[in-house]
Amino acid sequence: MTQFVAQLDGKDATAAELAPLAFSGYAHFTALQVRDGRIRGLDLHLKRLRDASAEMFGTALPDEQVRAHVRTAVEAGPADLSLTATVFSANREFTAPGGQAKLSVLVRTGPAATPPAGPLRLSAVEHERFLPARKHVGEVAKTYLLREAVAKGFDDAAFLDRRGRLSEATIWNLAFWDGTAVVWPEAEVLHGITMAIVRRQLDRLGVPQRVAEVTLADLPGLAGAVVLNSWSPGIAVHGIGSAELPAAPSFVDLMHRAYEAEPLTAP
């Protein structure tokens, strides 16, 4: 059994096939964790890829084709792993659209993620991602701002939009707790798959949720905060910028319980 793979359209990718992608910046992807050979929120990942392809390329691959490529990669690896599926079109970089794009899927697997234990302290920086609703490649700012935050003594960075609203963090969504309801920031953000999983499971659990603008000035009035992504449905955040946030272990536990209520699905 191969430990980890890089497969192009369901077959092991060659160096010659991968070389052009090293300098490619027009593609989109989804990232996920496989556990016991199965995936949470597979329907949401497929929809993410389908919607992004339609917007960026004007066409999309059938879900079953993408699912088959994911399945091939999962079956070639260990039961627990990280997986990234990237959709791109060869020779479409720096070109105007002309005819229907021929799309390919690069699936890469690696060791299962180990998220930071937390709690985290985040710097607050003004930044708005381009095409924020899509998970696309080539975003140098996310790593650059992470490195800047760590150099200043923080663990990571949270983003403020031009209106001063907290939106998301470098590779994370943000969620807050007001003592009664989960508060999702109102701003232009990437709606992460883990976020979508947690939201639909919180609905099923009957937990109140709301979307509201959250600024740095609002933080002292909140009862907790977490970041979440494919690595974890909730890592405690105890500070953003100069604002302190209280420990909220019950909130962190709630986010994990909601996520774990989502069934695992075989690809």
C-alpha positions as CSV (number, residue, x, y, z in Angstrom):
1,M,0.0,0.0,0.0
2,T,1.3,3.5,-0.9
3,Q,1.5,5.7,2.1
4,F,0.6,9.0,0.5
5,V,-0.1,10.0,-3.1
6,A,-0.2,12.8,-5.7
7,Q,-2.7,11.7,-8.3
8,L,-3.8,13.6,-11.5
9,D,-7.3,12.6,-12.7
10,G,-7.1,9.3,-10.7
11,K,-3.6,8.2,-11.7
12,D,-0.2,8.8,-10.1
13,A,1.1,12.1,-11.3
14,T,4.5,12.4,-13.0
15,A,7.1,15.1,-12.4
16,A,6.5,16.3,-16.0
17,E,2.7,16.7,-15.3
18,L,3.3,18.4,-11.9
19,A,6.0,20.9,-13.1
20,P,3.7,23.4,-14.8
21,L,1.5,23.5,-11.7
22,A,4.4,24.8,-9.6
23,F,3.9,28.2,-11.1
24,S,0.2,28.1,-11.6
25,G,-2.1,30.4,-9.6
26,Y,-5.5,30.0,-11.2
27,A,-7.1,27.0,-9.5
28,H,-9.3,26.2,-6.5
29,F,-9.4,23.4,-4.0
30,T,-10.9,21.9,-1.0
31,A,-9.0,20.4,2.0
32,L,-10.3,17.7,4.3
33,Q,-9.4,15.1,6.9
34,V,-10.1,11.4,6.2
35,R,-10.7,9.2,9.3
36,D,-11.1,5.4,9.0
37,G,-11.3,5.9,5.2
38,R,-14.3,8.2,5.5
39,I,-15.1,11.9,5.3
40,R,-17.4,14.3,7.1
41,G,-19.3,16.7,4.9
42,L,-18.4,15.1,1.6
43,D,-21.5,16.6,0.0
44,L,-20.3,20.0,1.1
45,H,-16.8,19.5,-0.4
46,L,-18.3,18.4,-3.7
47,K,-20.6,21.4,-3.8
48,R,-17.6,23.7,-3.0
49,L,-15.7,22.4,-5.9
50,R,-18.7,22.4,-8.3
51,D,-19.6,26.0,-7.4
52,A,-16.0,27.3,-7.7
53,S,-15.5,25.6,-11.0
54,A,-18.6,27.1,-12.4
55,E,-17.6,30.6,-11.3
56,M,-13.9,30.4,-12.3
57,F,-14.1,28.2,-15.4
58,G,-17.7,28.4,-16.6
59,T,-18.1,24.6,-16.2
60,A,-17.7,21.9,-13.6
61,L,-16.9,18.3,-13.4
62,P,-19.6,15.8,-12.4
63,D,-19.6,15.1,-8.7
64,E,-19.2,11.4,-9.2
65,Q,-16.0,11.9,-11.3
66,V,-14.5,14.0,-8.6
67,R,-15.6,11.6,-5.9
68,A,-14.0,8.7,-7.9
69,H,-10.7,10.5,-7.9
70,V,-10.9,11.2,-4.1
71,R,-11.8,7.5,-3.6
72,T,-8.8,6.3,-5.5
73,A,-6.5,8.4,-3.4
74,V,-8.1,7.4,-0.1
75,E,-7.9,3.7,-1.0
76,A,-4.2,4.0,-1.7
77,G,-3.3,5.4,1.7
78,P,-3.7,4.7,5.4
79,A,-7.1,4.9,7.1
80,D,-6.4,8.4,8.6
81,L,-4.9,11.1,6.4
82,S,-5.2,14.7,5.1
83,L,-6.4,15.2,1.5
84,T,-6.5,18.2,-0.8
85,A,-8.3,18.1,-4.1
86,T,-7.4,20.9,-6.5
87,V,-9.3,21.7,-9.7
88,F,-7.5,23.5,-12.6
89,S,-7.4,23.8,-16.3
90,A,-4.1,23.3,-18.1
91,N,-2.9,26.3,-20.2
92,R,-5.6,28.7,-18.7
93,E,-3.2,30.8,-16.7
94,F,-3.2,34.5,-17.9
95,T,-5.6,33.7,-20.7
96,A,-9.0,35.0,-21.6
97,P,-11.8,32.4,-21.7
98,G,-12.3,30.8,-25.1
99,G,-14.3,27.6,-25.5
100,Q,-15.1,25.2,-22.7
101,A,-12.3,24.6,-20.3
102,K,-11.0,21.1,-19.8
103,L,-10.8,20.5,-16.1
104,S,-8.4,18.2,-14.2
105,V,-8.3,17.2,-10.5
106,L,-5.0,16.9,-8.6
107,V,-5.5,14.9,-5.4
108,R,-2.8,15.0,-2.8
109,T,-2.7,13.1,0.5
110,G,-0.5,13.4,3.5
111,P,-0.3,12.7,7.2
112,A,-3.4,13.3,9.3
113,A,-3.4,16.9,10.7
114,T,-2.5,17.6,14.3
115,P,-4.1,21.0,15.2
116,P,-2.5,23.3,17.7
117,A,-3.8,22.7,21.3
118,G,-4.5,26.4,22.0
119,P,-5.5,28.7,23.5
120,L,-4.4,31.1,20.7
121,R,-3.8,34.8,20.7
122,L,-4.4,36.4,17.3
123,S,-3.1,39.7,16.0
124,A,-5.7,41.9,14.3
125,V,-4.7,43.1,10.8
126,E,-6.6,44.9,8.1
127,H,-6.9,42.5,5.1
128,E,-9.6,41.5,2.6
129,R,-9.1,38.4,0.5
130,F,-9.8,38.5,-3.2
131,L,-12.7,36.3,-4.2
132,P,-13.3,35.5,-0.6
133,A,-16.2,33.0,-1.1
134,R,-13.8,30.7,-3.0
135,K,-11.0,28.6,-1.7
136,H,-8.4,29.4,-4.3
137,V,-4.6,29.0,-4.6
138,G,-1.9,31.6,-4.6
139,E,-2.8,33.6,-1.5
140,V,0.6,34.7,-0.3
141,A,-0.9,37.1,2.3
142,K,-2.2,34.3,4.5
143,T,1.3,32.9,5.2
144,Y,2.9,36.4,5.2
145,L,0.5,37.7,7.8
146,L,0.9,34.6,9.9
147,R,4.6,35.0,9.9
148,E,4.3,38.7,10.8
149,A,1.9,37.8,13.7
150,V,4.3,35.2,15.1
151,A,7.2,37.7,14.9
152,K,5.1,40.0,17.1
153,G,4.4,37.4,19.7
154,F,1.0,36.2,18.5
155,D,0.0,32.7,17.4
156,D,-1.7,33.7,14.2
157,A,-3.6,36.6,12.6
158,A,-7.3,37.6,12.4
159,F,-8.6,39.8,9.6
160,L,-10.4,43.1,9.8
161,D,-12.2,44.4,6.8
162,R,-12.2,48.0,5.6
163,R,-15.2,48.7,7.9
164,G,-13.4,47.3,11.0
165,R,-15.4,44.1,11.1
166,L,-13.7,40.9,12.1
167,S,-14.1,38.4,9.2
168,E,-11.8,35.3,9.4
169,A,-8.3,34.3,10.3
170,T,-5.4,33.2,8.0
171,I,-6.7,29.7,7.4
172,W,-9.5,29.6,9.9
173,N,-13.1,30.7,10.3
174,L,-13.9,32.6,13.5
175,A,-16.8,31.9,15.8
176,F,-17.9,33.6,19.0
177,W,-20.1,32.8,22.0
178,D,-22.3,35.4,23.6
179,G,-23.4,33.2,26.5
180,T,-26.5,32.0,24.7
181,A,-25.8,31.7,21.0
182,V,-23.0,31.0,18.6
183,V,-22.1,34.2,16.7
184,W,-20.8,34.0,13.2
185,P,-19.1,37.2,11.9
186,E,-21.0,39.2,9.3
187,A,-18.4,39.9,6.6
188,E,-17.2,38.7,3.3
189,V,-15.6,35.3,4.2
190,L,-14.9,31.9,3.0
191,H,-17.6,29.7,4.4
192,G,-15.5,26.8,5.5
193,I,-16.7,23.2,5.2
194,T,-16.2,22.6,9.0
195,M,-18.1,25.8,9.6
196,A,-21.0,24.5,7.4
197,I,-20.9,21.1,9.2
198,V,-21.0,22.7,12.6
199,R,-23.8,25.1,11.6
200,R,-26.1,22.4,10.4
201,Q,-25.4,20.1,13.3
202,L,-26.0,23.0,15.8
203,D,-29.4,23.5,14.1
204,R,-30.2,19.8,14.7
205,L,-29.1,20.1,18.3
206,G,-31.3,23.2,18.8
207,V,-28.5,25.5,19.6
208,P,-29.2,29.2,18.8
209,Q,-27.0,30.8,16.1
210,R,-26.8,34.3,14.7
211,V,-24.8,36.2,12.2
212,A,-23.7,39.7,13.4
213,E,-21.0,42.3,12.8
214,V,-18.2,41.8,15.3
215,T,-15.6,44.5,15.9
216,L,-12.7,44.7,18.3
217,A,-14.8,47.0,20.5
218,D,-17.4,44.2,20.7
219,L,-15.0,41.6,22.1
220,P,-15.1,42.5,25.8
221,G,-18.9,41.8,25.7
222,L,-18.5,38.3,24.3
223,A,-18.1,35.1,26.4
224,G,-15.7,33.2,24.2
225,A,-14.1,32.6,20.8
226,V,-12.7,29.8,18.7
227,V,-11.1,29.3,15.3
228,L,-12.0,26.3,13.2
229,N,-11.0,24.7,9.9
230,S,-10.5,21.2,8.5
231,W,-8.0,20.5,11.3
232,S,-10.4,21.2,14.2
233,P,-13.9,22.4,14.8
234,G,-12.8,24.6,17.7
235,I,-9.6,25.8,19.1
236,A,-10.0,28.4,21.9
237,V,-9.0,32.0,21.3
238,H,-8.1,34.0,24.4
239,G,-7.1,37.2,22.7
240,I,-7.5,39.2,19.5
241,G,-5.2,42.3,19.2
242,S,-5.2,43.9,22.6
243,A,-8.6,42.5,23.5
244,E,-8.9,39.7,26.0
245,L,-11.5,36.9,25.6
246,P,-12.5,34.6,28.5
247,A,-11.9,30.9,28.5
248,A,-15.0,29.1,27.4
249,P,-14.5,25.3,27.6
250,S,-18.2,24.5,27.3
251,F,-18.3,26.5,24.0
252,V,-15.3,24.7,22.7
253,D,-16.8,21.3,23.7
254,L,-20.1,22.3,22.0
255,M,-18.4,23.0,18.7
256,H,-16.6,19.6,18.9
257,R,-19.8,17.8,19.8
258,A,-21.7,19.4,16.9
259,Y,-18.9,18.4,14.5
260,E,-18.7,14.8,15.7
261,A,-22.4,14.5,15.2
262,E,-21.9,14.7,11.5
263,P,-21.7,11.2,10.1
264,L,-18.6,10.0,8.3
265,T,-19.2,8.9,4.7
266,A,-17.1,6.7,2.4
267,P,-16.1,8.4,-0.8
